[in-house]
Amino acid sequence: MSFPPCTEKEDDIQEHDQHTLSEQSSDVELSRRTFVKAAGIFGAGVAAGIPRIAAAAEEAHAAAATTPHTMDLTLKVNGTSQSLSLDTRTSLLDALREHLALTGSKKGCDHGQCGACTVLLNGRRVNSCLTLAVTADGADIITIEGLADGDTLHTVQASFLEHDGFQCGYCTPGQICSAVALLEEHKHGTLSAVSFEQRLSACSDRPSLNDQEIRERMSGNICRCGAYPNIVAAVRALVPDEGCGPSVSELEIKPSTSFGARS
């Protein structure tokens, strides 16, 4: 089937339609190119900016970590209330030594392993290097400086002096504070790890404080000079006589692997 030839007017209309379609196709192609180009530029910009953003975030985190956060607190040290404003990361040991000039408590290992920093916190012995000062807010703290009554030594201090329970003396403040707490703990019936291996005294419901008990209870305090025998003797001399049954010196003493005992 054949169609009659187009008239001149129809030819003009057909040419106009083709030209319009060509322009629209060109516009679409131009838009695609523009989109792809713009997306490439944007992607390159984001990729280049990511390290900068990461570096800025890292700097902000580091600044936040190093920015001190202070807190007002009151420490009752050796019977005297002390108001301080401290970095929340300050240890009790640093608060005592650096802010209150109480340098009797020593910084030995700063990891809670040697016991040279031992103080009494509400009557309990603690490693002040591992105790945050803010946690002791309002607590009653006794350091080596607060044990003596003026020129009169505490009984534990006097016993260490009498039995020569020290050599260089660096660990001695912690040893003495620990011994003070030890005697109180035993008085109140607190058991140690070796208490279950000991026999009870004839008139008490708690194990006698013999050498093995003393070594175990003092095992958190290290003496690098090796004055352990004299330290044990100094503590043993303070054990009260219960008035019945065998004395401490008559009790069987088993070998111990703690507090300087030789293997």
TAQUI-V888587 format. One record per residue. N is the residue number from 0. OMEGA is omega in degrees with one decimal (none if undefined). Layout:
n = <N N>
omega = <OMEGA OMEGA>
//
This chain:
n = <0 1 2 3 4 5 6 7 8 9 10 11 12 13 14 15 16 17 18 19 20 21 22 23 24 25 26 27 28 29 30 31 32 33 34 35 36 37 38 39 40 41 42 43 44 45 46 47 48 49 50 51 52 53 54 55 56 57 58 59 60 61 62 63 64 65 66 67 68 69 70 71 72 73 74 75 76 77 78 79 80 81 82 83 84 85 86 87 88 89 90 91 92 93 94 95 96 97 98 99 100 101 102 103 104 105 106 107 108 109 110 111 112 113 114 115 116 117 118 119 120 121 122 123 124 125 126 127 128 129 130 131 132 133 134 135 136 137 138 139 140 141 142 143 144 145 146 147 148 149 150 151 152 153 154 155 156 157 158 159 160 161 162 163 164 165 166 167 168 169 170 171 172 173 174 175 176 177 178 179 180 181 182 183 184 185 186 187 188 189 190 191 192 193 194 195 196 197 198 199 200 201 202 203 204 205 206 207 208 209 210 211 212 213 214 215 216 217 218 219 220 221 222 223 224 225 226 227 228 229 230 231 232 233 234 235 236 237 238 239 240 241 242 243 244 245 246 247 248 249 250 251 252 253 254 255 256 257 258 259 260 261 262>
omega = <-177.6 178.8 179.0 179.5 -178.8 175.3 -179.8 -178.6 179.2 176.5 179.4 179.5 -179.9 178.6 179.6 179.2 179.5 179.2 179.2 178.2 179.3 179.2 178.8 178.2 178.7 178.6 179.1 179.6 178.6 179.2 177.9 178.7 -179.9 179.7 -179.0 -179.8 -179.9 178.8 177.9 179.5 -179.9 179.8 178.0 179.4 178.5 -179.5 179.6 -176.7 -177.3 177.6 179.4 178.6 179.5 179.6 179.0 178.8 179.3 178.0 179.2 179.0 179.6 179.4 179.0 -178.5 -177.4 179.1 -177.7 173.5 -175.4 179.8 176.0 -179.5 179.1 177.1 176.1 -173.5 179.1 175.9 -179.0 178.7 -178.9 178.2 -177.6 170.5 -170.1 167.1 -176.2 179.7 -177.1 176.9 177.6 178.7 179.3 177.5 -179.5 -174.0 -171.6 -175.3 -178.9 176.9 174.5 -171.0 178.0 176.7 -171.2 173.4 -179.0 -178.4 -176.3 178.2 178.6 -175.6 -173.3 177.7 -179.2 -177.1 -174.7 172.7 177.9 179.9 -174.3 176.5 -180.0 179.2 179.1 170.7 -174.2 178.5 179.4 -177.4 176.8 -178.4 -177.6 178.8 179.5 -179.8 179.5 -178.1 177.7 -174.4 175.6 175.3 -179.8 -179.8 -175.1 -177.0 -177.7 175.3 -175.2 178.6 -179.8 -178.1 169.7 -177.6 178.6 177.1 -179.6 -179.5 176.7 179.6 -178.4 -176.2 177.6 -175.6 178.9 172.5 178.5 176.1 -176.9 -177.9 -170.8 178.1 178.3 178.1 -177.5 178.6 179.0 179.1 176.7 179.6 179.0 -178.0 177.9 179.4 179.6 179.1 -178.6 174.2 177.4 -177.0 174.4 -179.0 -177.8 -177.9 -176.8 178.3 -176.1 174.4 179.0 175.4 -172.9 -175.9 -179.8 178.9 178.0 -179.2 175.1 -176.8 179.0 -174.6 -179.2 177.0 -178.8 179.8 -179.9 -176.4 177.4 -172.9 177.8 -179.7 -177.2 173.1 -177.3 177.0 178.1 -179.2 -174.9 -179.2 -179.7 176.7 177.9 179.8 180.0 179.1 -178.7 -178.9 -177.9 -179.9 -178.1 176.5 -176.8 172.7 177.3 179.0 -177.5 176.4 -179.1 -177.5 -178.2 -178.7 178.6 179.6 179.9 177.5 -179.8 178.7 -177.6 175.3 171.6 178.3 -179.6 178.5 none>
//
